Amino acid sequence: MKKEYVIPIFVPHLGCPNDCVFCNQKSISGQKKNITKEDAKKTIEYYLENIKDKDGKKEIAFFGGSFTGIEIEKQEELLQVAYEYIKQGQVDNIRISTRPDYINKEILKRLKKYKVKTIELGVQSANDYILKKANRGHNFNDVKKASKLIRWYGFNLGHQMMVGLPESTRIDEINTAKALVKLKPKMVRIYPVLVIKGTKLEQDYIEKNYEPLSVVQAVETCKELVKIFVKHHIDVIRVGLQNTDEISEPGTENSEVVAGPYHPAFRQLVESSLWYDAIVNKIKKLNVKVKEVEITVNPIDANDVIGHKKENILKLKDLYEVDLIVKQDENIKQGKCDIKVTKEYNDFLEEKTDKTIKI
């Protein structure tokens, strides 16, 4: 399988009619000035020059959340730059992110002309009350209409949702995930809300009108959402904002994050927690008191099974007095594993067993 590379081009705030309470795209993206076609070309050339696997799949992605809301001339100027690389065979795909109320037939025809393949919608919530509180400026019916049109025109559909919006609960977020499943996106991104400098949410936080989720709370909710999407074969392509100089530990130099569930390895925390739950559930089903288990996984999964800073190994030892041995085997399918009980407690002695289970 060819390695995939994303060439990100940020188009912050241009075309967006709203100031969502959580949003400061220039802080989130690190892009402080408006993008020009020269900037776009320079970025693409830089990435193409530095991509090691020249045979890998390459995709130009216009991020910023409201691409189809910017002036048509600006859209076409940027798309034309990207399209030239498609025609030359240097890039395989183009992806854009936009608002659900900025999708119609004319817009989709224009994107088709420039060979855009994937359209991601900033959904954030399926609850209209929560969308209004966040000052999104659209409702969930806009999401349903846009999603249907995007799929009808043959684009790959992506959705982005948020966890921890003002007055949103875990039940709301689980209901949002279930509502998105019905719209059949190909992929989703899940973003826990961070309090960013220069936003309405920062002021609410300072005035104690908003309390962000803790890392633990955000992980627990995101874990449930990932399970819903995976169950329905929807790719979860990101959990948590990309770590940058601006999106980093609150209080550190250059950080734009004031508060919230920031962690540099947030997705790993979620994936590790999912693995921990699966291992514990399997161990509990055994009719023996386990002392040591050996788990064999695909190398891609090994770090998540071990946990951030060996958290899963330490928790199993501390809570259940179980030693976890992790082995790797490329023949094991990603996301699956074999568990073998290698030692169990006995009233008189420890004896080796050979009980293997699969998950």
Long-range contacts (C-beta under 8 A, 24 or more apart in sequence): 2-53, 2-55, 2-56, 2-57, 3-53, 3-56, 3-57, 4-56, 4-57, 4-58, 4-59, 5-47, 5-51, 5-53, 5-56, 5-57, 5-58, 5-59, 6-59, 6-61, 6-95, 7-43, 7-44, 7-47, 7-48, 7-58, 7-59, 7-60, 7-61, 7-91, 8-43, 8-61, 8-63, 9-35, 9-39, 9-40, 9-43, 9-44, 9-60, 9-61, 9-62, 9-63, 9-78, 9-82, 10-35, 10-63, 10-64, 11-35, 11-62, 11-63, 11-64, 11-66, 11-67, 11-70, 11-78, 12-64, 13-64, 13-66, 14-64, 14-66, 14-69, 14-70, 14-74, 15-66, 15-67, 15-68, 15-69, 15-70, 15-71, 15-102, 16-65, 16-66, 16-69, 16-99, 17-69, 17-137, 18-135, 18-136, 18-137, 19-135, 19-199, 19-200, 20-124, 20-134, 20-135, 20-136, 20-137, 21-133, 21-134, 21-135, 21-166, 21-199, 21-200, 21-201, 21-204, 22-134, 22-162, 22-165, 22-193, 22-194, 22-195, 22-196, 22-199, 22-200, 22-201, 23-65, 23-196, 23-199, 24-196, 24-197, 24-198, 24-199, 24-256, 25-64, 25-65, 27-196, 27-197, 27-198, 27-246, 27-247, 27-256, 28-196, 28-241, 28-246, 28-247, 28-256, 29-63, 29-64, 29-246, 30-244, 30-245, 30-246, 31-64, 35-78, 37-77, 37-78, 37-80, 37-81, 40-78, 40-81, 40-82, 41-81, 44-81, 44-82, 44-85, 44-91, 48-85, 48-90, 48-91, 57-92, 57-93, 58-90, 58-91, 58-92, 58-93, 59-91, 59-92, 59-93, 59-94, 59-95, 59-117, 59-118, 60-85, 60-91, 60-93, 60-94, 60-95, 61-94, 61-95, 61-96, 61-97, 62-94, 62-95, 62-96, 62-97, 63-97, 64-97, 65-97, 65-98, 65-99, 65-122, 66-98, 66-99, 66-102, 67-96, 67-97, 67-98, 68-96, 68-98, 68-99, 68-102, 68-103, 68-107, 68-111, 69-98, 69-99, 69-102, 72-110, 75-110, 76-110, 76-114, 79-110, 79-111, 79-114, 79-116, 80-114, 82-114, 83-114, 83-115, 86-115, 93-117, 93-118, 94-118, 95-119, 95-120, 95-158, 96-120, 97-121, 97-122, 97-158, 97-160, 98-122, 99-137, 99-138, 100-138, 100-142, 100-143, 100-145, 100-146, 100-147, 101-137, 101-138, 101-142, 101-146, 103-145, 103-146, 103-149, 103-150, 104-149, 105-149, 105-153, 108-149, 108-150, 108-153, 108-155, 109-153, 111-155, 112-153, 112-154, 116-155, 117-155, 117-156, 118-155, 118-156, 118-157, 118-158, 118-186, 118-187, 119-150, 119-155, 119-156, 119-157, 119-158, 120-157, 120-158, 120-159, 120-160, 120-187, 120-189, 121-146, 121-147, 121-150, 121-157, 121-158, 121-159, 121-160, 122-160, 123-159, 123-160, 123-161, 123-176, 123-180, 124-160, 124-161, 124-162, 124-165, 125-161, 125-162, 125-165, 125-168, 125-172, 125-173, 125-176, 126-172, 126-175, 126-176, 126-179, 126-180, 127-168, 127-172, 127-175, 127-176, 129-167, 130-165, 130-166, 130-167, 130-168, 130-172, 133-165, 133-166, 133-167, 134-165, 134-166, 135-200, 140-179, 143-183, 144-183, 147-183, 147-184, 147-185, 148-183, 151-184, 156-186, 156-187, 157-183, 157-184, 157-185, 157-186, 158-185, 158-186, 158-187, 158-188, 158-189, 158-237, 159-183, 159-185, 159-187, 159-188, 159-189, 160-188, 160-189, 160-190, 160-191, 161-188, 161-189, 161-190, 161-191, 161-225, 162-190, 162-191, 162-192, 162-193, 163-190, 163-191, 163-192, 163-193, 163-213, 163-218, 163-221, 163-222, 163-225, 164-192, 164-193, 164-212, 164-213, 164-217, 164-218, 164-221, 164-260, 164-261, 165-193, 166-201, 166-204, 166-210, 170-220, 170-221, 170-224, 173-221, 173-225, 174-221, 174-224, 174-225, 174-228, 177-224, 177-225, 177-228, 177-229, 178-228, 180-229, 180-234, 181-228, 181-229, 181-232, 181-234, 185-234, 186-234, 186-235, 187-234, 187-235, 187-236, 187-237, 188-229, 188-234, 188-235, 188-236, 188-237, 189-236, 189-237, 189-238, 189-239, 190-222, 190-225, 190-226, 190-236, 190-238, 190-239, 190-240, 191-238, 191-240, 191-241, 192-218, 192-221, 192-222, 192-240, 192-260, 192-261, 192-266, 193-260, 193-261, 194-241, 194-247, 194-257, 194-258, 194-259, 194-260, 194-261, 194-262, 195-257, 195-258, 195-259, 195-260, 196-256, 196-257, 196-258, 197-256, 197-257, 197-258, 198-256, 202-258, 205-258, 205-259, 212-259, 212-260, 212-261, 213-260, 213-261, 214-261, 215-261, 215-262, 215-263, 215-266, 215-269, 217-261, 218-261, 218-266, 219-261, 219-266, 219-269, 219-270, 219-273, 220-273, 222-266, 222-270, 223-270, 223-273, 223-274, 223-277, 226-270, 226-271, 226-274, 227-274, 238-267, 239-266, 239-267, 239-270, 240-266, 240-267, 265-308, 268-303, 268-304, 268-308, 269-308, 271-304, 272-304, 272-305, 272-306, 272-307, 272-308, 272-311, 272-312, 274-304, 275-301, 275-304, 275-305, 275-307, 275-312, 276-307, 276-311, 276-312, 276-315, 276-316, 278-359, 279-305, 279-312, 279-316, 279-324, 279-339, 279-359, 280-316, 280-320, 282-339, 282-357, 282-359, 283-320, 283-322, 283-339, 285-357, 286-341, 286-355, 286-357, 288-341, 288-344, 288-345, 288-353, 288-355, 289-344, 289-345, 290-320, 290-322, 290-341, 290-343, 290-344, 290-345, 291-321, 291-322, 291-323, 291-343, 291-344, 291-345, 291-350, 292-322, 292-323, 292-324, 292-325, 292-341, 292-342, 292-343, 293-322, 293-323, 293-324, 293-325, 293-339, 293-340, 293-341, 293-342, 294-325, 294-326, 294-327, 294-339, 294-340, 294-341, 294-342, 295-324, 295-325, 295-326, 295-327, 295-337, 295-338, 295-339, 295-340, 296-326, 296-327, 296-328, 296-329, 296-332, 296-337, 296-338, 296-339, 296-340, 297-326, 297-327, 297-328, 297-329, 297-332, 297-336, 297-337, 298-328, 298-329, 298-330, 298-332, 298-333, 298-334, 298-335, 298-336, 299-328, 299-329, 299-330, 300-334, 301-334, 301-335, 301-337, 302-326, 302-328, 305-337
